Amino acid sequence: MADGAGRVRCAARARPVPPARAMAGRAARTVPAARTAAILAAAALLACAEPAIDRREGAEGLRGVELADPIEVPDFTLTDTRGEPYRFRSGTAGRLTFLFFGYTSCPDICPVHMANLAAALGDLPYDQRRRVEVVFVSTDPDRDTPERIRAWLDRFDRGFVGLRGPLERVNEIQRALRLPPAVVQALEERQADTSRTGTDYLVGHASQILAVTGDGRARVAYPAGIRQTDWRHDLRELLAPGASGPAGGGGDPAPR
């Protein structure tokens, strides 16, 4: 909602905060106030848009947010961590794919999201795990070299795909997926913040992981705060016979 001055305000919702997010919140209070206003505005909009999630154990339906109007993912091509072109549609055809836009220097949401998803995937039987792809697209190509992305992803799962490309192109892809574009802290604010170096800055980005079924449509969004139990529950649902969109086939995951 907007206040009288047109500022975005969110109505507080009383719900449990996972320990990892609570720790991130405490750390955030130590960050100097010189963050760019655009990043703060983007974060506020994302917080307002984040839907409530029913995390009751045994609750029916998906724990993620099902999209009433599934989104056809554009057939984009970016560069993988081996320096080779990776065409999303052909690289993920027939598989259940989790698509996430983030950056390796992210202090909280990105590593927590990746760790929780990786832990849940690690519990899958081999024949199901090989039907799932995870694609991470960097929103910080200036710092995220192929080597850095590969090393970061390998902390979670060596089969995760890492992609990078010009930020303008990455933002075009995000807009097509109805996600807000990534916003990098302004250079002048970086320079004014004496606690940070020229390569130490923040990137505002969408917190959702999108579940894309084998037909190339994003059908479920997973905001920050999804737990490992939620992932395990939804993986069973999404990989079950008759789930929306084909999610079978594919070979063994390989580092990209």
N, C-alpha and C positions, 0 to 999 in steps of 0.2 A: 504494500500500500504506500501511497505518497502522503507526506505531511503537507502543511500549508505552504512550505517553501519549495515544494516539488521534489524533496529528497526522498529516496527510496527507504522505506522502513519495513521490517519484517515482523510479523506477530510471532512472539516467542512460543515454541511448542515444548511442553514438558515431556522429554523422553530421555532414556538412558544414553549416556555418552560412553562409547567404548574407551578403555584405558588409553589406547594409542592416540585417539583423538584428543583426549583430555591432556595428555602430555604435550601434543602439538599445540594446543591452545595456550598452555603455560609458556612454551617456548616462544610463541608468537608475541607475547607481551614484552619480550626483551628486545624485539626488533625496533630500531629507531623509527620515528614517525615520518621519515622522508619518503615513504613509499608513494609511488605515483597515484594520483587520484583515480586514474583510469583503472588500475588494478583493483583498488578498493571498490569502485563502482561495479566492476565485473563480478567481484566476489559477492557483493551484496545481491546482485541480480541472480547469481547462481544459488545463493542461500534461499532467496525467496522462491525460486522455482523448484527447489528440492522437495519432492513429495514425501508424505509420511509413508513409512514402510512397516508393514505388519510382520514383526519378527517372532511371533509366537511359535514355539515349537509345535509341530504337527499341524500348523495352519494349512488349509488347502490353497491351491493356486501357487503362483510364482511369488518369490520374495522380492524380486526385482519389480520394476514398474513396466507393465506391458504397454506398448505403444498402440493406441487405438487405430492409428493410421501408420502401418509399417513404412519405413523409409527405404527406398531403393538406393543402395550405396553406389556412388559414382565409380566408374571403372578407372580409377586413378593408378598412376605408376610413379613410384618413388624409388630411392636407392636403398638397398639393404646394407647390412654391416659387412658384407663381402665386396661392396662396391658395384654390385650388379643390379640391373633394373628389376623391380618387383612389381608385377601387375596384380593388383589386389584381387580382381575378379577371378582370374585364372589360378592364382596362388591359393585361393581359399574355396574354390568351387567344390561343392559337395560336403563341406565341413561346417561344423558349428564354430564360428569365429568370434572372439572377443576383441573388440577394437577400442584402443585407448590412446588419447592424445595427452602427453605430459612431457616431463623433462627430468634428466637424471640428477640435477641439483635440487630438485623439489624436496623441501624439508619434511613433508608429512604425508599428504594424500597419495602421491605416486608410489612410494615404497610400501605403504600400508596396503593399498589396493593390490599391488602386484604380489606381495607376500601372501595375502589371504587367498587370492585366486590360485596361486601356485600350490599352496598347501592343499586346497580342495582338489585340484587336478591330480596331485600326487596320490590321492586316495582312490582314483579311478582304476578299474582293471585295464590292462594293456589294450584290449580291443576297443575300449571306449576312449581311452586317452588319445589314441592315434586318430580319432575322428574329430579332435578339437585343435584349433589353431588360436594362438594369441598374437595379435599384431599391435606393437607399440610404435606410435608415430611421434617423433620429437617436435616439441614446440619451441625448442631452443637450439636451432642448428648451428649458431655461432660457437657454442661450447660443446655441444653433443657431437663429437666426432664419431665415425663408425666404431673405432676401437673403444671409445668410452661407453657408447650405447651397448656394445656387445658385452663388455665386462660388467656393466650394471645389470643387464638382463640375466646374465649367467648366475648372478647371486640368487635368482629366483627359480629359473628353469632354463636350461641350455637350449630348449626347443623353441623358446619365444622368438618371434620375428621382430627385428628392430629396423625402422625405416626413418629416413630423413630426406629433407628437400628444402627449397626456399620457403621461408615463413609465409610469404604471400600465397604460395601454392597450397601449403598446409591449411591456411585459413580459408581458402576457397573450398577445400574439401570439407572443413568443419561447417561452413555455412550451408553447404548442400545437405549436411546431416542434421541441420537445425541446431547446431551447437554454436555458442558464441566464439568469436575468434580469439586467439591468444593475444595477450597484451604484455609487452616487455616494459620494464621500468624505464622511464625516460632518462636519457643520458644526463641531462642537467641535474636531475634529482639524485642520480648515482654519484655525480661529482660533489653535490652538496652534502651527501651522507659520508662523513669522514670515517665512519666505522667500516666502510666497504671499499673494496678495490674496484678497479675498472672491469674486472671479470666476475665480480661478486654481485649479482643482481637477482631480482625476482621476476617470475613470469606468471601472470594470471592466466589460468586456463580452465576449461571445462573439467568437472570432476567425474563425469559419468563414464562408465565402461559400457559400450554398446554390444549387445549380443546379436550377431548376424547369422541367420540360418543359411544353409547351403544354397538357397536360391538367390542369395545376394541382398536380402532385405533385413534391415535392423528392426528387431521386433521387441526387444526388452532393453531398458536402461537401468544401470546399477550405479546409483549415486554413492558418494563417500559414506562410509558407515556400515556398508554391507559386511556381515561377519562370515567367518569360514563356514559356520553351520548353514547360513543362508545360501552360500555358493554350493555346498554339497547337496542341499535340497533341490536347488534349481538345475544343477547339472543332471541329476537323475531325471527331472521332468523334461528338460530340453533334449536329452539324448534318448528318451523313451520312444519306442516304435509309435508312429502316428503323430509325433509332435509336429507343430507348425513348420513347414519347410523341411526339405531333406537335409540331414546332417550326418550322412554316412560316407564311407569310402575314404580315400586319401591314404597316403603312405605314412611312414614314420616321420615325426617331427625332426627337423634338422635346423641347426643354427643358421639364421639369415640376417 
